[in-house]
Structure formats: structure tokens, C-alpha cells
Amino acid sequence: MSAIVVCPLESIAELAVRHGASEMVSLIAKGQDFHRPGVIRADRHLKLAMNDIAFAGTGDLIAPSEDHVGQLIDFVKTWDQAAPLIIHCWMGVSRSPAAAVIAALALHPDQDEMALATRLRQVAPHATPNARLIEFGDRALGRQGRLMSAIKAIGRGAEADGRASFVLPITG
């Protein structure tokens, strides 16, 4: 069964090697430079420049956008699922869990949103998916508010120290 490995920036190399990943999605602020792990193919690394904010118009910060979500969906639909996909952000708490849920639904649209949100909470007690990404994902995937409701129902995650990573199976 294919899975998505969600982690903070500091763990990408270790987890890419451990899980045999060769593809990655980075949701990181513009200008936050880092080295792509050598096991991640350059042509299979999607970089989405955004800050972890829920509203547009907050100074120089880049809010997640519909375009970001569209790029994410397009990218994951070309993932061959032969090995896990790494999705990371700065801490692995907000942007990357949201992206992982969106990716799972894009790949398997027949799954129930609440079951997916419950699965997320089980594997990631710390996850608090970015509400703006979830809203755009809900709309892009035609979920009619069900994804937003499911994520809201699981509530805010537990406090995290920035080293939390998890594996989300893309189906139940």
C-alpha cells in the first residue's frame, strides 16, 4: 500500500533514505533555502513557496493559494506510488498534513473525508492542517465542504516540538 511520509524540514534526508522515497513536495516559505536530498529526483521535487498563514494580505508573507493546491494535485496524480512520497514543511504540523490529506483524496476520491481525517489524527496527534489549504483542496476536489468539516471535527492537534513526522496511508 502506498503512503505519504510527512515530516519537518530537518528530517527530509533521513526519512527519504529510510523509506526509499525518490519524490518530494516542499511547502516552505520563499527564500528558505535547503538542500534537496540526493535520493530525491530533481524532476520529481515540487516546491511550493508559501507561508503557514490562513489569510491573504499579511504583509510580505505568501498565503497558500488555489494555484498551489492545483500544482499539488497535478503533481501527485503523476506520482507512480512505487515508493512513499515525502511531503514536508518547516515543522510538519500544518502545511504538510493539509497537503497529505489533499493528495490522498486526489488519488483516491472515493474515500470518506471523515474517515481520512480520523486516520490523520490517529497517526498524527500533533497535526493541525492549514485551514486555507484545506479550503482550497475541498473546492478543487469537489468535496462540497465535507473535507473542511472533517478537518474541523478532529480539532487542533497536540503541541509539537518540530520533530514530529508520520506516515499517512493514502487509503484506509
N, C-alpha and C positions, 0 to 999 in steps of 0.2 A: 504494500500500500504506500502510495506517495505521501510525503509530508512536507510541511514548511517549518524550517528552523528559524525561530525569531530570537533576536539577540541584540545586546547593545554593541556599539561600535567596537569597543575594546575586545570583544570576543569573536569577531568575524573570522580571523585566520584560524584560530584553534577549532572552532566549530565547523568551518568549511572542510578542514582536513579530517576531523573526527567523523563527520557524516558523509564524506565523499562528494560534497557539492561542487558543481562547476558553474553554477548560475546564481546571480545575486541581485537583489533590489536594495538600493540605498535611499533612504528618505532622510536627508540630512540638510542642515542649513547651508545656504550658499556661502562659499568661502571656507567651509570646514573641510580642510584637506585631510586625506588619509590615503594609505596605500592599499590598493586592491590586492587581496591575497593572490599569490601566484597560481593557485589551483582554480581560481575563478577566471573563466574565459572573458577577455575584454569585450567581445561581441555579444556576450550574454550577461552583461552587467548594466542594469538600468539605474541611472542616477536621477533622482527627483529632488530638486532643490526646493526645500520648504522648511519653515519653522514649525514648531509644535504649538500652534495657536488655533483658536476656534473661530476667530473673526478676522475679516479683511480690514485693511485700513489702520493697522497698528504700526505706524512709522515705517522704518526700512525693512521690517520683517515680511517674509513671504508666506502668505496663508496658503494652506492646501487648496487646490482648485479642481474644477471639473476636468481640466486638461490633464492634471497629474493623475487623476483616477482613470481617465481614458487611456493614458500611456501604460499605467499599471495593468489594466485589464488586457490591453493588446499584447503586452509582454508575456503575461502568464499564460495566455492562450497559445503561445508558441513554445512554452516550456514542454519538453518531451517527457517529463516526470520519471525519467530513468534513475535519477538521484534526487535527494531533497533539494529544495530551493531555500537559500538564505534570504531572509528579509530582515533588515536592521535599520535602526535609527540611533540616536545618541544614547538612550538608556534602555531601549527595548520595552517601553511601558505604554506608549500612546500611539505614535505614528505607525510603528511596525506591527503591533497587534491589529490595528484597524486595517492595514494593508493585507495582512494574512487572512482576515475574515473575508474581505472583498475578493481576494484571489481564490479562496476556497469556493465561494459562491459563483464566481465567474467560471470556474472549471466544472462545477457540479451544481447547476442551478436548480436541480430537483430537491435539494436538501432543505429542511426546515430551518428557518432563521433562529428560532428559539433553541432548537437542539444544538445548532452550531455555537451560539452564544454560551450555552451551558457547557459545551465541550471546551470552549476557550477558558471559561472560568475554572474548570477542573484542572487544566494543565497550566494555567497562568493566574494564580490568585492575585497577582500584582497588576494585571493588565487593566488599563483604563483607556480603551480605544479612543482616538481623537474623534470628537463628535463631528467635526466638519468633514473629515474623510468619510466617516460612516454615512453622513447625509448624502454626499455626492455619490458614494458607492450604491446606496439604496436606490437613488434616482437612476443612475447609469444601468443598473441591473434590473430595473423594473420591479423592485420589491414592494412598492406601494406603501412605504412606511414601516413594513414589518421588520426590516433589519434595524432601523433606528429604535423601534420599540423593544426588540430583543436585547440590544446592547444596553439600552436604558434600564431594562429589567434586571440585568446582572449587577448594576451599580458600579460604583467606583471600586477599583482594586485596592488591595492592601498596600501599605507603604513598601517601597523597594529601594534598594541601595545602589542600583545601577549595574548590578552584576547578574540580574535575573535573565535567564534565557529559557526557552521551552520549545517543544516540538508539538505542532498542531497537525494532527492527521487531517487531510483535506476532506475526508468523508467520515461519517460515524461508523 
